[in-house]
């Protein structure tokens, strides 16, 4: 089929594309000891098949992670009937915002008895997409009960950008599809095959919507249950400009980017890169002065991170750098990365209550809960890098009235030190305090940003916290199941 021709309409599409009804937790990330609220949301999804990724599996359904992450109950239906069917989670990839669900064999049998045999949608090859191609979207946007078809939209961009849900960089495609809330998780089709999954839009723009290229899903689906194999390299680069090139004695026509920062002992460091390296080539792709490579499968230039994104931990990788004026070839296997200083989380938050004080590890979720004070923390820490592996920001989120402090506002900030020890993360802070208790120490001073001192009485903490737990109906005084990296 030619690139401007109309898409054929599958008469059975109404039973292949599903409406998803989700009841999910809405935690208090800034005060995670409180019982969560629950919220009901709606999204779209679709039956799919891929015998290579999921051999012999039937009833598989693809949707967005942001729709079903932390869900307590998930049901699906379609626009033809009102019955709702329970589905289970096969796996969620929060980083790339997709989730695989499955309808049980018994429910699938009932579904087909009422809707006819279901031939799941076939996954296409999103690397064949080009700017200007026409695509079509299906889903269940808010405002109606029936399936909605987006008029054919044109792909206007294919680029590596930050996903809103995870804040991670992945490939995405922009298309002029008329889609709204509720379309998330629906299929984007070209020539009758799925080339993407709708997932986010620009509310201030007209017909500006994005979809996840289906090859991102196909690449990551095999590691749904081993997502530690997804590289999460953290680094800061700087584009090259003429005077900077002159400083490093580079040829005017030579491309590359300056690696300004990597986390000590993090993924890039373990691979062999060092701060100050000029990266000129990755896996045979030459990098230009703006960090882009010509990516032949998509016949366009892309940010060089896409080459790493198509790898898994353990895959071979070659990077060429200029270091101290000499060109070096670094060969090796892709190494695992480290978490952000202020990560986005998709589970319960890390916290503990001790001595009448609630300590929380700062996350993007927490910042969003905190309102105006959260924006201050965002500006101060969100774009910073850890100075050491697994470093996180720990804040005092609440000082309970039982502590006895009348005005606590100025202490609700970052905990810098416990005694004379720098606070690295919440696990280390907790272990340090417990160690002092075990030694029989009577009190400890915390250093709070910027220059505040805050005492905790170690001898009365257990009794005080017992009273707080009972008085405020707190189920867990620290993260249930233990702190998570």
Phi, psi and omega per residue, in radians:
X1 nan 2.393 -3.118
X2 -1.269 2.842 -3.066
X3 -1.282 -0.063 3.057
X4 -2.040 0.043 -3.056
X5 -1.362 2.802 -3.078
X6 -1.345 2.571 3.084
X7 -1.322 2.385 3.025
X8 -1.237 2.463 -3.140
X9 -1.622 2.104 3.120
X10 -1.361 2.061 -3.099
X11 -1.134 -0.325 -3.131
X12 -1.662 0.127 -3.051
X13 -1.040 -0.520 -3.081
X14 -1.116 -0.424 3.127
X15 -1.723 -0.197 3.117
X16 -1.572 -0.563 3.107
X17 -1.674 2.280 -2.966
X18 -2.009 2.663 2.965
X19 -1.686 2.345 -3.064
X20 -1.976 2.291 3.106
X21 -1.995 2.087 -3.025
X22 -2.173 2.330 2.915
X23 -1.902 2.083 -3.045
X24 -2.353 2.781 3.115
X25 -1.216 2.530 3.009
X26 -2.180 1.428 -3.020
X27 -1.202 2.770 2.957
X28 -1.589 1.601 -3.041
X29 -1.177 -0.441 3.130
X30 -1.479 -0.316 3.058
X31 -2.439 1.223 -2.969
X32 -1.217 -0.120 3.069
X33 -1.322 -0.221 3.088
X34 -1.393 2.549 3.097
X35 -1.126 2.390 -3.083
X36 -1.243 2.710 2.913
X37 -1.446 3.036 3.066
X38 -2.217 2.557 -3.129
X39 -2.340 2.604 3.107
X40 -1.883 2.237 3.119
X41 -2.311 2.870 3.122
X42 -2.227 2.563 3.131
X43 -2.597 -3.027 3.093
X44 -2.084 2.870 3.136
X45 -2.836 3.117 3.112
X46 -2.761 2.587 3.011
X47 -1.212 2.401 3.082
X48 -2.466 2.854 3.045
X49 -2.392 2.552 3.020
X50 -2.749 1.737 -3.039
X51 -1.176 -0.337 3.101
X52 -1.367 -0.762 -3.111
X53 -1.391 -0.699 -3.071
X54 -2.330 1.251 -3.058
X55 -1.072 2.259 3.049
X56 1.331 0.049 -3.092
X57 -1.566 2.375 3.069
X58 -2.100 2.768 3.120
X59 1.351 0.310 3.132
X60 -1.333 2.461 -3.067
X61 -2.344 2.377 3.138
X62 -1.971 2.389 3.102
X63 -2.659 -2.949 3.119
X64 -1.561 2.553 3.045
X65 -1.136 -0.662 -3.055
X66 -1.148 -0.317 3.116
X67 -1.407 -0.683 -2.952
X68 -1.997 -0.087 3.101
X69 -1.095 2.361 -3.110
X70 1.123 0.444 3.127
X71 -1.323 2.468 3.036
X72 -1.664 -0.463 -3.122
X73 -2.675 2.348 3.129
X74 -2.312 2.240 3.053
X75 -2.319 2.671 3.126
X76 -2.238 2.713 3.086
X77 -2.647 -2.980 3.037
X78 -2.464 3.132 -3.085
X79 -1.399 -0.096 -3.076
X80 -1.598 -0.590 -3.120
X81 -2.289 2.858 -3.083
X82 -1.681 -0.244 -3.096
X83 -1.094 2.463 3.102
X84 -1.975 2.415 -3.054
X85 -2.003 2.350 3.068
X86 -1.235 2.470 3.040
X87 -2.317 2.712 3.117
X88 -1.965 2.825 3.138
X89 -1.556 2.217 3.005
X90 -1.512 -0.736 3.120
X91 -3.073 2.649 3.129
X92 -2.192 2.259 3.011
X93 -1.937 1.613 -3.100
X94 -1.137 -0.598 -3.089
X95 -1.004 -0.785 -3.114
X96 -1.830 0.211 2.973
X97 1.016 0.826 2.997
X98 -2.397 2.737 3.129
X99 -2.489 2.494 3.076
X100 -1.882 2.209 3.085
X101 -2.049 2.999 -3.124
X102 -2.579 2.331 3.018
X103 -1.568 2.372 -3.111
X104 -1.102 2.752 -3.135
X105 -1.036 -0.681 -3.126
X106 -1.156 -0.797 3.126
X107 -1.174 -0.634 3.118
X108 -1.114 -0.637 3.112
X109 -1.117 -0.745 3.105
X110 -1.150 -0.753 -3.135
X111 -1.008 -0.786 -3.118
X112 -1.260 -0.516 3.111
X113 -1.164 -0.487 -3.131
X114 -1.664 -0.450 -3.036
X115 -2.048 -0.057 -3.087
X116 1.569 2.872 -3.133
X117 -1.000 2.377 -3.123
X118 -1.779 2.075 2.981
X119 -1.730 1.827 -3.038
X120 -1.028 2.741 3.107
X121 -1.176 2.491 -3.133
X122 -1.621 2.420 3.135
X123 -1.438 2.308 3.135
X124 -1.643 -2.729 -3.117
X125 -2.154 1.814 -3.071
X126 -1.264 -0.230 3.083
X127 -1.262 -0.174 3.072
X128 -1.531 -0.106 -3.131
X129 -1.215 2.595 3.084
X130 -2.384 2.655 3.027
X131 -1.022 2.280 -3.091
X132 1.801 -0.277 3.098
X133 -1.131 2.622 3.080
X134 -1.681 2.345 3.092
X135 -2.319 2.899 -3.072
X136 -2.346 2.427 -3.131
X137 -2.040 2.586 3.085
X138 -2.251 2.606 3.093
X139 3.018 -2.964 -3.106
X140 -2.182 1.342 3.128
X141 -1.140 2.722 3.104
X142 -1.070 2.563 3.113
X143 1.942 -0.017 3.129
X144 -2.896 2.953 -3.102
X145 -1.800 -0.350 -3.046
X146 -1.611 2.806 3.112
X147 -1.129 2.577 -3.119
X148 -2.165 2.333 3.068
X149 -1.777 2.250 3.015
X150 -1.370 2.353 3.028
X151 -1.008 2.632 -3.105
X152 -0.883 2.193 3.115
X153 -1.909 2.791 -3.114
X154 -1.856 2.349 3.090
X155 -1.260 2.160 -3.106
X156 -1.872 -0.415 3.116
X157 -2.624 2.555 2.927
X158 -2.316 1.966 -3.022
X159 -2.715 2.867 3.066
X160 -1.507 2.087 3.138
X161 -2.441 2.941 -3.125
X162 -1.424 2.180 3.093
X163 -1.259 2.337 -3.090
X164 -1.048 -0.731 -3.028
X165 -1.205 -0.781 -3.029
X166 -1.797 -0.289 -3.042
X167 1.160 0.303 3.114
X168 -1.746 2.701 -3.140
X169 -1.543 2.118 3.067
X170 -2.514 2.876 3.075
X171 -1.187 2.446 3.036
X172 -2.537 2.771 3.109
X173 -2.083 2.429 3.082
X174 -1.838 2.322 -3.136
X175 -2.449 2.653 -3.122
X176 -1.509 1.016 3.096
X177 -1.591 2.494 3.106
X178 -1.524 1.498 -3.092
X179 -2.226 2.636 -3.090
X180 -2.337 -3.084 3.079
X181 -0.940 2.410 -3.098
X182 1.797 -0.428 3.078
X183 -1.285 -0.339 -3.112
X184 -0.924 2.277 -3.140
X185 1.679 -0.173 3.130
X186 -1.361 2.779 -3.102
X187 -1.400 2.566 2.952
X188 -1.940 2.159 -2.974
X189 -1.981 2.570 2.931
X190 -2.463 2.236 -3.093
X191 0.953 0.617 3.058
X192 1.395 -0.010 3.139
X193 -1.987 2.656 -3.130
X194 -1.324 2.100 3.075
X195 -1.943 -0.072 3.138
X196 -3.008 2.959 3.115
X197 -2.154 2.114 3.128
X198 -1.074 2.441 -3.120
X199 -2.643 -0.380 3.107
X200 -2.802 2.729 -3.140
X201 -2.437 3.101 3.086
X202 -1.942 1.908 -3.042
X203 -1.146 -0.489 -3.107
X204 -1.489 -0.100 -3.120
X205 -1.849 2.821 3.131
X206 -1.715 2.043 3.115
X207 0.993 0.711 3.037
X208 -1.890 1.862 -3.122
X209 -2.353 2.691 -3.090
X210 -2.134 2.669 3.013
X211 -2.400 2.673 3.109
X212 -1.410 2.083 3.085
X213 -1.018 2.363 -3.004
X214 -1.106 -0.398 3.121
X215 -1.218 -0.401 3.021
X216 -1.107 -0.792 3.082
X217 -1.082 -0.804 -3.083
X218 -1.112 -0.556 3.120
X219 -1.266 -0.677 -3.011
X220 -1.665 -0.315 -3.108
X221 -0.984 -0.665 -3.138
X222 -1.112 -0.295 -3.132
X223 -1.993 0.489 3.113
X224 -0.970 -0.634 -3.121
X225 -1.742 0.128 3.087
X226 -2.453 1.007 -3.013
X227 -1.278 -0.106 2.999
X228 -1.173 -0.207 3.095
X229 -1.463 -0.053 3.042
X230 -1.459 2.077 -3.126
X231 -1.102 2.407 3.071
X232 -2.265 1.127 -3.131
X233 -1.273 2.337 3.104
X234 -1.957 2.151 -3.123
X235 -2.738 2.808 3.043
X236 -2.119 2.261 3.127
X237 -2.099 2.843 3.084
X238 -2.294 2.329 3.105
X239 -1.235 2.614 -3.104
X240 -1.521 2.490 3.036
X241 -2.332 2.875 -2.955
X242 -0.879 -0.835 -3.108
X243 -1.150 -0.595 3.105
X244 -1.189 -0.685 3.076
X245 -1.088 -0.737 3.113
X246 -1.034 -0.743 -3.115
X247 -1.028 -0.694 -3.109
X248 -1.615 0.183 3.086
X249 1.001 0.744 3.114
X250 -1.668 2.613 3.055
X251 -1.156 2.521 -3.095
X252 -1.038 -0.530 -3.118
X253 -1.597 -0.004 -3.116
X254 -1.492 2.316 -3.134
X255 -1.705 2.993 3.099
X256 2.654 2.953 3.074
X257 -2.279 2.542 -3.134
X258 -1.514 2.186 3.107
X259 -1.487 1.766 -3.039
X260 -1.411 -0.566 -3.084
X261 -2.705 2.401 2.914
X262 -2.348 2.629 3.125
X263 -1.198 2.238 3.073
X264 -0.928 2.248 -3.133
X265 1.213 0.133 3.085
X266 -1.346 -3.038 -3.048
X267 -0.973 -0.934 3.132
X268 -1.063 -0.680 -3.138
X269 -1.118 -0.805 -3.135
X270 -1.109 -0.540 3.111
X271 -1.236 -0.505 3.126
X272 2.250 -0.008 3.106
X273 -1.388 2.719 3.114
X274 -2.377 2.611 3.046
X275 -1.010 2.369 -3.092
X276 1.728 -0.198 3.064
X277 -1.175 2.552 2.979
X278 -1.847 1.959 -3.098
X279 -1.464 2.097 -3.083
X280 -1.898 -0.376 -3.071
X281 -2.707 2.495 3.081
X282 -2.339 2.052 3.136
X283 0.915 0.679 3.095
X284 1.557 -0.098 3.120
X285 -1.653 2.103 3.136
X286 -1.337 2.329 -3.093
X287 -1.671 2.310 3.103
X288 -1.529 -3.058 -3.063
X289 -1.213 -0.162 -3.121
X290 -1.956 0.274 3.064
X291 1.372 0.302 -3.096
X292 -1.928 2.690 3.064
X293 -2.195 2.730 3.026
X294 -1.486 2.010 -3.068
X295 -1.768 1.810 -2.990
X296 -1.043 -0.718 -3.125
X297 -0.953 -0.635 3.133
X298 -1.736 -0.006 3.096
X299 0.938 0.762 3.117
X300 -2.808 3.026 3.103
X301 -1.536 2.489 3.138
X302 -2.431 2.718 3.034
X303 -1.031 2.385 -2.977
X304 -1.080 -0.303 3.122
X305 -1.074 -0.386 3.133
X306 -1.078 -0.542 3.117
X307 -1.141 -0.766 3.098
X308 -1.201 -0.632 -3.134
X309 -1.089 -0.411 3.135
X310 -1.571 0.193 3.072
X311 -1.916 2.844 2.960
X312 -2.136 2.786 3.109
X313 -0.985 2.251 -3.115
X314 1.773 -0.278 3.104
X315 -1.247 2.631 3.106
X316 -1.208 2.584 -3.125
X317 -2.647 2.478 3.052
X318 -2.237 2.277 3.102
X319 -2.267 2.311 3.071
X320 -1.786 2.334 3.142
X321 -2.350 2.788 2.923
X322 -1.847 2.121 -3.128
X323 -2.291 2.135 -3.113
X324 0.942 0.669 3.073
X325 1.434 -0.029 -3.116
X326 -1.999 2.495 3.093
X327 -1.465 2.269 -3.109
X328 -2.196 2.362 3.014
X329 -1.738 2.158 3.136
X330 -1.922 1.999 3.105
X331 -1.865 2.527 3.082
X332 3.035 -2.913 3.073
X333 -1.844 2.555 3.120
X334 -1.029 2.260 -3.084
X335 -1.738 2.662 3.095
X336 -1.212 2.611 -3.134
X337 -1.666 -2.932 -3.104
X338 -2.212 2.778 3.129
X339 -1.243 2.855 3.094
X340 -1.246 2.859 3.005
X341 -1.113 -0.744 3.070
X342 -2.177 1.620 -3.049
X343 -1.470 2.881 2.883
X344 -1.647 2.287 -3.108
X345 -2.011 2.778 -3.064
X346 -2.276 0.461 -3.101
X347 -2.602 -2.915 3.116
X348 -1.166 2.630 -3.090
X349 -1.428 2.732 3.033
X350 -1.435 2.185 -3.131
X351 -2.777 2.851 2.875
X352 -2.723 2.714 3.090
X353 -1.974 2.250 -3.141
X354 -2.613 2.276 3.069
X355 1.108 0.504 3.135
X356 1.445 0.230 -3.086
X357 -2.161 2.343 3.090
X358 -1.734 2.027 3.135
X359 -1.788 2.357 -3.107
X360 -2.347 2.434 3.019
X361 -1.375 2.238 -3.047
X362 -1.248 2.234 3.071
X363 -2.274 2.935 3.066
X364 -1.100 -0.583 3.097
X365 -1.088 -0.758 3.129
X366 -1.095 -0.764 3.127
X367 -1.010 -0.758 -3.135
X368 -1.136 -0.536 3.111
X369 -1.313 -0.457 -2.958
X370 -1.447 -0.167 3.117
X371 1.218 -2.295 -3.041
X372 -1.115 -0.730 3.118
X373 -1.143 -0.516 3.073
X374 -1.142 -0.632 3.126
X375 -1.138 -0.594 3.069
X376 -1.118 -0.771 3.111
X377 -1.164 -0.637 3.101
X378 -1.051 -0.825 -3.119
X379 -1.114 -0.567 -3.058
X380 -1.425 -0.625 -2.946
X381 -2.198 -0.374 -2.918
X382 -1.032 -0.645 -3.083
X383 -1.711 0.089 3.136
X384 -1.431 2.761 3.115
X385 -1.812 2.623 3.029
X386 -1.084 2.540 3.085
X387 -1.581 -0.186 3.095
X388 -2.652 2.809 -3.098
X389 -1.025 2.406 3.067
X390 1.092 0.382 3.049
X391 -1.288 2.348 3.085
X392 -2.376 2.811 3.071
X393 -1.551 2.269 3.050
X394 -1.959 2.277 3.129
X395 -2.105 2.739 2.898
X396 -1.507 2.020 -3.085
X397 -1.646 -0.485 3.134
X398 -2.676 2.416 2.958
X399 -1.988 1.949 -3.044
X400 -1.154 2.567 3.136
X401 -0.940 -0.521 -3.105
X402 -1.111 -0.356 3.090
X403 -1.116 -0.566 3.088
X404 1.744 0.252 3.135
X405 -1.723 2.207 -3.076
X406 -1.288 -0.843 -3.126
X407 -2.063 1.866 -3.046
X408 -1.805 -0.063 -2.967
X409 -0.963 -0.723 -3.051
X410 -1.248 -0.241 -3.139
X411 -1.681 -0.065 -3.136
X412 -1.460 1.327 -3.035
X413 -2.669 -2.979 -3.072
X414 -1.195 2.393 3.027
X415 -1.541 2.001 -3.054
X416 -1.577 -0.734 -3.095
X417 -2.453 2.626 2.924
X418 -2.034 1.917 -2.925
X419 1.154 -2.177 3.088
X420 -1.807 0.180 -3.054
X421 -1.740 2.250 3.072
X422 -1.119 2.454 3.091
X423 -1.511 2.092 -3.121
X424 -1.623 -0.792 3.113
X425 -2.825 -3.141 -3.010
X426 -1.248 -0.565 3.095
X427 -1.087 -0.791 -3.124
X428 -1.173 -0.674 3.095
X429 -1.093 -0.801 -3.140
X430 -1.081 -0.818 -3.116
X431 -1.109 -0.669 -3.140
X432 -1.131 -0.784 3.130
X433 -1.122 -0.768 3.124
X434 -1.115 -0.593 3.089
X435 -1.144 -0.666 3.099
X436 -1.172 -0.668 3.087
X437 -1.095 -0.784 -3.122
X438 -1.090 -0.531 3.130
X439 -1.408 -0.121 3.140
X440 1.491 0.264 3.087
X441 -1.124 2.545 -3.061
X442 -1.579 -0.542 -3.113
X443 -2.726 2.886 3.090
X444 -2.525 2.582 3.096
X445 -1.827 2.290 3.030
X446 -1.755 2.483 3.023
X447 -1.734 2.104 -3.076
X448 -1.919 2.427 -3.140
X449 -1.092 2.393 0.010
X450 -1.583 -0.630 -3.065
X451 -2.573 0.803 -3.106
X452 -1.880 2.597 3.091
X453 -2.033 2.351 -3.020
X454 -2.387 2.041 -3.090
X455 -1.580 2.569 3.007
X456 -2.227 2.247 3.111
X457 -1.477 1.957 -3.084
X458 -1.339 -0.409 -3.066
X459 -1.355 -0.505 -3.100
X460 -1.813 -0.015 -3.012
X461 -1.072 -0.767 -3.077
X462 -1.079 -0.797 -3.136
X463 -1.168 -0.758 3.132
X464 -1.057 -0.789 -3.105
X465 -1.204 -0.565 3.070
X466 -1.094 -0.738 3.110
X467 -1.143 -0.715 3.133
X468 -1.116 -0.753 -3.133
X469 -1.024 -0.768 -3.124
X470 -1.305 -0.754 -3.053
X471 -1.131 -0.698 -3.058
X472 -1.792 0.106 3.083
X473 1.087 0.707 -3.117
X474 -1.491 2.180 -3.106
X475 -1.345 -0.737 -3.067
X476 -2.271 2.235 -3.128
X477 -1.525 -0.083 3.001
X478 -2.621 2.918 -3.074
X479 -0.907 2.079 3.115
X480 -1.100 2.335 -3.124
X481 1.530 -0.050 3.106
X482 1.693 2.785 3.134
X483 -1.183 2.570 3.141
X484 -1.990 2.515 3.139
X485 -1.179 nan nan
